[in-house]
C-alpha cells in the first residue's frame, strides 16, 4: 500500500460571487452599487441588512439581470460566458416587545449553471475576476433590529453553491482499453458554503443617513474522489493482479472572497436630488494561492515498487494587495405626479486590481475597472384595491471598462511570454418592487 500527497497546478480561481460583481437589483446597479447608507428595497439584504429594520411594509421584489463580458488577450477574445439570472427578495417587518424587527431573504439563481468549476494549469492565462465567479447560486438570510430611533443593526448568513463527489469504477481492467469491463457509479452532491455579514445604519432624518457593513471572507473548497477497484488482466484468463485498488482524492480551492468593510453616506441636498457615497476596503492581502491538494492511495500488489510519483511542485505566493473601491450614485426625481413618479439615476465606481504584475510563472489576469451606469424608475401609487401600496419598476444599464494592461515577463524564455489584456462588460437589470 502506498500513500502520496501532492500539490497540483492551480485551479482557475475566481473572486467572490456574482452579486459582488454586478450588484443586486436594478436600482442598486444604476447607483453604482452605492447603497450602504439607505437601500430602499430588498437589496438591503446584500447592501446593508440593518436597513430592513426600518421598513414599514412587506417588500417582495422580482428581477432579472444580464451581463456579457468581452475580454481580450493580445486582441483575441477569450469568449467568457454571458451571465444571466433571476433575483428574488423578501423583507417582512414586525415588532417584538414594541421593538421594530424585520426578517429578510434574498436569492440569485443563474439560469445556466447552479455552480461551475474549471481547472487550469498554473501557467494558463485566465481572467481571474470573471472565470467562475458569476456562475453561482446565492441565498441570504438576515435579521434587522431598530435599537433606538433611527439607529439599526442587522446581520445574517449568505450561502453559495459548490460541488463535491466522485466517480467509482469496479470490475476488470484489461491489458488493452477495449478489453476492460467496468461498472460506473457517480456520486455528486451540490452543497453550500456560507459567509457572514453585519451592518449598522443611522438615519438622522429623511435627508441624511449613514451606514456601514462588514462581510467576512471565505474560500470555497472543491472535493472530488476517483476510485478504481478491479482485477487487472486479459479476458477469460487468470488476472495478473487480483483486487487492485487505486484512489485519488482532490481538495482544491475555487472561489475566494476578500473580507470587506464598506462605509456609506446618503444625503439629499434638494427635494428632488439625492446622493449616495460608498467607500469599500477589500482585504486581498489575505488571499492564499489556490493550490489543489491531491492524495493518492493504491495497491497494485507485486507491482507497487514499480510506481514512482514525482515530488510536489512548489506553489508561488500570490502577493495580492488590499484595495479601496469608491462608489457614487445620484438619483433625480424627474417628475412627481399624482398618478406616477419618474426617477432617473446614474452611478460610477472605480476598482483597482489587487493582482500584482505577473512577471513570473503565474498568469492571473486582471485589470482596473471603471463602471458607469444609468437607470430609470417608475413608481405607481397603487394598482387598485388589490394592491393599494406603491409599486416600483426599475431598469438599469451599465458598462465596465477594463483599460489596457501590459504584462512583461522577466524571463525571455517564458513559455507564455508577454501579453496585453483589456476588456469591457455590458450589463442590464430589471426589477419590480411590490409592497403589501
Helices and strands as residue ranges (DSSP letters): E 2-7, E 14-15, H 18-22, H 26-30, H 44-47, G 49-54, E 59-73, E 76-77, E 83-96, E 99-110, E 126-127, E 138-148, E 151-173, G 177-179, E 181-205, E 208-215, E 218-232, E 241-257, E 259-270, E 273-283, G 284-286, E 292-299, G 301-306, E 323-336, E 341-351, E 364-365, E 369-380, E 391-407, E 419-435
